[in-house]
Amino acid sequence: MVALNAPTRRPESNFDEVCEYSQRRVDYLDLTANRLTSGHFLDLAQEGLELPWDFVATPAGGAEPSSAASHFALTFDRLLSDTAFVEDVRDMLRALEDAYQNPVDIEFAANLRGDRGYRIHLLQCRPLQVQGAEGFRVPEVQIDPQDRLLQARGAVIGPSRIVPVSRFIYVVPSRYAELPWTQRYEVARLLGRLNQTVRQDGEIVMVLGPGRWGTESPDLGVPVHFAEINRAAVLCEIVTMRENLVPDVSLGTHFLNELIEMNVLYLALFPQQQQNELNERFFLESPNRLLDAVPQAVRWQDVVRVVDPKDVLPADRCAVLLADAGKQEATVFIGEGSFNVR
């Protein structure tokens, strides 16, 4: 994944981690066998093919990418830093967004030529029209800092809204980070069972957890399938995993179309950045209703917390989510019970 506003930023702390998480297998046309096939890209490098390896792969210790003994990974570093590729893609997306009057999702191919030039082929273009995004005016609300449960700025995807939150499902980042990989998959399946208990009659459930939702690698987040969180109204990624790995946010890309179709709001919380904060005490010290929903989940009570605001707030108060997609900010706060606008 490449962020067009910061194309060279990476979450890994060293080259060994870059190698661990980089793509290894590639699809290619085998002209001899006349078929589409796939294999490890190092096997192609060893065949001595005239491909621009120096633009797509990064070697360790100065070795040549085509060397069988070299230790290198697919990074596309020089393509991103030494050419106008990123700028061209930005211009293309901007032109398409202006034409469709909506953000767009595209698929493309890029052919690198022998002179290190390239040609971009646009294959598909889909406008990202969000249901209910028009006509909603975000109200001005004065929020006492002591009533703020969460504040996120920098990544809000979905229509602006103000809604009361009836339940939080919180995967505790510090406890999740201590789990071995196999148990992280068990947590994902537990969330699927919790998802089945969510009523679909207007109940607003917000799911929060560390790293990327829907990742294939439990080292980068919670490896859920969309069917295991599809009844949530709000999905929040807390951008933290462990001391030497802070994964980039997914921006909902693992199931972007599903989020749009089901009108799920996505937001990212960056704990280390200004104007981002999480009142974790509220989630850790409030009663945990996990066993009410899934009685067999005793061993996971310290990892997954199910918090109903009504258990700790007066009858005339409720938890409120105020999301402003235009300003790219979202706040969850304790407000008056009259907040019922969606």
C-alpha positions in Angstrom: 0.0 0.0 0.0 1.3 3.4 -1.0 0.0 6.7 0.4 0.2 9.2 -2.5 0.8 12.1 -0.1 3.8 10.2 1.6 4.8 7.5 -0.9 8.1 6.5 0.8 6.8 6.1 4.3 6.8 2.5 5.7 5.7 1.0 9.0 8.7 -1.3 9.3 11.6 -0.4 11.5 14.4 -2.3 9.5 15.0 -4.1 6.2 14.4 -7.5 7.7 10.9 -6.5 8.5 10.5 -5.0 5.0 11.4 -8.4 3.7 9.1 -10.2 6.1 6.0 -8.3 5.0 6.7 -7.5 1.4 5.0 -9.3 -1.5 6.8 -12.5 -2.6 4.7 -14.2 -5.3 3.8 -12.6 -8.7 1.6 -13.5 -11.6 3.2 -13.5 -15.0 2.7 -14.7 -18.6 4.8 -17.7 -19.5 5.2 -17.3 -23.2 6.8 -20.7 -23.7 3.9 -22.5 -22.1 1.4 -20.0 -23.4 -0.4 -19.6 -20.1 -0.8 -17.3 -17.1 1.1 -18.6 -14.1 2.5 -17.5 -10.7 5.7 -18.0 -8.7 8.2 -16.4 -6.4 9.7 -13.3 -7.9 13.2 -14.4 -6.9 12.9 -17.3 -9.4 12.2 -14.8 -12.2 15.2 -12.8 -11.1 17.5 -15.8 -11.3 16.5 -16.4 -14.9 18.3 -13.3 -15.9 15.2 -11.7 -17.6 15.6 -8.1 -18.8 13.3 -6.6 -16.3 13.8 -3.3 -14.3 14.6 -5.0 -11.0 16.5 -2.0 -9.8 13.3 0.1 -9.9 11.0 -2.4 -8.2 13.3 -4.3 -5.8 15.6 -3.1 -3.0 18.8 -5.2 -2.3 20.6 -5.5 1.0 24.3 -4.7 1.3 24.6 -3.3 -2.3 24.1 -6.7 -4.0 22.7 -6.7 -7.5 18.9 -7.6 -7.5 19.5 -10.2 -10.2 22.1 -12.1 -8.1 20.9 -15.4 -6.8 22.7 -14.8 -3.5 21.2 -11.3 -2.9 18.7 -10.6 -0.1 16.2 -8.2 -1.4 12.5 -7.4 -1.4 9.9 -5.9 -3.7 9.6 -2.3 -2.6 9.2 -0.2 -5.7 11.3 2.4 -3.9 13.0 3.9 -7.0 9.8 3.9 -9.0 8.2 5.9 -6.2 11.1 8.3 -5.5 13.0 8.6 -8.8 10.1 9.0 -11.3 7.0 11.1 -11.7 4.8 8.0 -11.2 3.2 9.1 -7.9 2.5 12.6 -9.3 1.0 11.1 -12.5 -1.3 8.9 -10.5 -2.4 11.8 -8.3 -3.2 13.9 -11.5 -5.1 11.0 -13.0 -7.2 10.5 -9.8 -7.9 14.2 -9.5 -9.1 14.4 -13.1 -11.4 11.4 -12.7 -12.8 12.7 -9.4 -13.5 16.1 -11.1 -15.2 14.3 -14.0 -17.4 12.1 -11.8 -17.9 14.6 -9.0 -17.0 11.9 -6.6 -13.9 10.1 -5.3 -13.0 7.1 -7.5 -11.6 3.6 -7.1 -9.4 2.6 -10.0 -7.5 -0.4 -11.2 -4.5 0.1 -13.5 -1.4 -1.5 -15.0 2.0 0.2 -15.5 4.5 -1.0 -18.1 8.1 0.0 -17.4 10.1 0.5 -20.6 13.8 -0.2 -21.2 14.6 3.5 -21.0 13.1 3.6 -17.5 10.0 5.4 -18.7 6.6 3.9 -18.1 3.1 3.9 -19.5 0.0 3.7 -17.3 -3.1 1.8 -18.5 -6.3 2.6 -16.8 -8.3 -0.7 -16.5 -11.3 0.2 -14.4 -12.8 3.2 -12.7 -15.6 3.2 -10.1 -17.0 6.3 -8.5 -17.3 6.0 -4.7 -20.8 7.4 -4.1 -21.8 7.3 -0.5 -25.4 6.9 0.5 -26.8 9.7 2.6 -23.7 11.9 2.3 -25.6 14.8 0.8 -27.5 17.4 2.8 -26.2 16.7 6.3 -24.9 19.7 8.1 -22.6 18.9 11.0 -23.8 20.8 14.1 -21.6 22.9 16.3 -21.4 21.1 19.7 -19.6 22.4 22.7 -17.8 19.4 24.4 -16.4 19.4 27.9 -12.9 17.8 27.7 -13.9 15.6 30.6 -16.8 14.2 28.6 -14.6 13.2 25.7 -14.1 9.5 25.2 -12.4 9.5 21.9 -11.1 12.1 19.4 -9.7 11.1 16.0 -8.3 13.4 13.3 -6.8 12.4 10.0 -8.8 9.5 8.6 -12.6 9.5 8.5 -14.3 7.6 5.6 -18.1 7.7 5.2 -20.8 10.2 5.5 -20.8 12.8 8.3 -23.3 11.9 11.1 -24.2 12.4 14.7 -25.5 9.2 16.4 -25.9 7.8 20.0 -23.7 4.8 20.5 -25.4 2.0 22.4 -22.4 -0.5 22.6 -18.6 -0.5 22.3 -16.7 -3.6 21.4 -13.1 -2.8 22.4 -10.1 -5.1 21.6 -7.5 -3.9 24.2 -4.3 -3.2 22.2 -1.8 -3.9 25.0 -3.4 -7.3 25.7 -3.9 -8.2 22.1 -0.2 -7.5 21.4 0.8 -10.1 24.0 -1.1 -12.9 22.3 0.6 -15.5 20.0 -0.7 -15.6 16.4 -3.0 -18.6 16.8 -4.9 -16.9 19.7 -5.3 -13.7 17.6 -7.3 -15.8 15.1 -9.4 -17.0 18.0 -10.1 -13.4 19.0 -11.3 -12.7 15.4 -13.7 -15.7 15.6 -14.9 -14.4 19.0 -15.7 -11.0 17.4 -17.8 -13.0 14.8 -19.8 -14.5 17.6 -20.3 -11.1 19.2 -21.4 -9.7 15.8 -24.2 -12.2 15.7 -25.6 -10.8 18.9 -26.0 -7.3 17.5 -29.6 -6.4 16.8 -30.2 -4.9 13.4 -33.1 -2.6 14.5 -31.1 0.6 14.7 -28.6 -0.4 17.5 -25.4 1.6 17.0 -22.4 -0.5 17.8 -18.8 0.8 17.5 -15.9 -1.7 17.2 -12.4 -0.5 18.1 -9.2 -2.5 17.9 -5.4 -2.3 17.2 -4.0 -2.1 13.7 -5.7 -3.1 10.5 -9.2 -4.7 10.5 -9.4 -7.6 8.0 -5.6 -8.0 7.6 -4.3 -11.4 6.5 -1.4 -11.1 9.0 -2.4 -11.1 12.7 0.9 -9.3 13.3 -0.6 -6.2 11.7 -4.1 -6.2 13.2 -7.2 -8.3 13.8 -7.7 -10.9 11.0 -11.5 -10.8 10.9 -13.7 -11.5 7.9 -16.2 -8.7 7.0 -19.0 -11.1 7.9 -17.6 -11.1 11.5 -18.1 -7.3 11.9 -20.8 -6.5 9.3 -23.3 -5.4 11.9 -21.1 -2.7 13.4 -22.1 0.9 12.5 -18.7 2.3 13.2 -15.3 0.7 12.7 -12.2 2.3 14.4 -8.6 1.3 13.8 -6.2 2.3 16.7 -2.9 2.8 15.0 -0.7 0.9 17.4 0.6 -2.7 17.6 3.9 -3.0 19.4 7.0 -0.9 20.2 8.9 -1.6 16.9 5.9 -1.9 14.6 3.2 0.7 13.9 1.3 -0.4 10.9 -0.2 2.0 8.4 -3.9 2.3 8.6 -5.9 0.2 6.1 -8.4 3.1 5.4 -11.0 0.3 5.2 -9.5 -1.0 1.9 -9.8 -4.7 2.9 -13.5 -4.4 2.4 -14.1 -0.8 1.2 -17.0 -1.7 -1.1 -18.8 -3.5 1.8 -18.3 -0.5 4.1 -19.9 1.8 1.5 -22.8 -0.5 0.6 -23.7 -0.9 4.3 -23.0 2.7 5.2 -20.4 1.8 7.9 -18.3 4.7 9.1 -14.6 4.1 9.2 -12.1 6.1 11.3 -8.5 5.8 12.4 -7.1 6.9 15.8 -3.4 7.9 15.9 -2.5 7.8 19.7 0.9 9.5 19.1 -0.4 12.4 17.2 -1.9 15.7 18.4 -5.6 16.1 18.6 -6.0 12.3 18.9 -6.9 10.8 22.2 -8.6 7.8 23.8 -10.0 7.6 27.2 -9.0 4.0 27.8 -10.1 4.1 31.4 -13.7 4.3 30.4 -13.4 1.1 28.4 -11.3 -0.7 30.9 -13.2 0.2 34.1 -16.8 0.0 32.8 -18.6 -3.3 33.3 -17.7 -5.9 30.7 -20.7 -7.5 29.1 -18.7 -10.0 27.1 -20.0 -13.1 29.0 -23.6 -11.9 28.7 -23.2 -12.1 24.9 -20.8 -15.1 24.7 -20.8 -17.1 28.0 -18.0 -19.4 26.8 -15.5 -16.4 26.4 -14.2 -16.4 30.0 -10.6 -16.5 28.9 -10.9 -13.4 26.7 -12.3 -11.0 29.3 -9.1 -9.0 29.5 -8.6 -8.9 25.8 -12.1 -8.1 24.5 -14.4 -5.7 26.4 -18.1 -5.1 25.6 -19.2 -1.8 27.1 -22.8 -0.5 27.2 -22.7 3.2 28.1 -26.1 2.9 29.8 -24.4 0.8 32.5 -22.3 3.7 33.8 -24.1 6.9 32.6 -27.2 8.6 34.2 -30.5 8.0 32.4 -30.4 11.5 30.8 -26.9 11.0 29.4 -25.6 8.9 26.5 -22.5 8.3 24.4 -22.6 10.3 21.2 -20.5 10.0 18.0 -20.0 13.2 16.0 -18.2 12.6 12.7 -17.3 15.3 10.2 -16.0 13.7 7.0 -15.3 17.1 5.5 -12.9 18.1 8.3 -11.7 14.5 8.7 -12.4 14.4 12.4 -14.6 12.3 14.7 -15.4 12.6 18.4 -17.1 10.3 20.9 -18.4 12.1 23.9 -20.9 11.9 26.8 -23.8 14.1 25.8 -27.5 14.8 26.6 -29.9 11.9 26.0 -31.7 14.0 23.3 -29.0 13.2 20.7 -30.9 10.9 18.3 -30.1 12.3 14.9 -28.5 9.9 12.4 
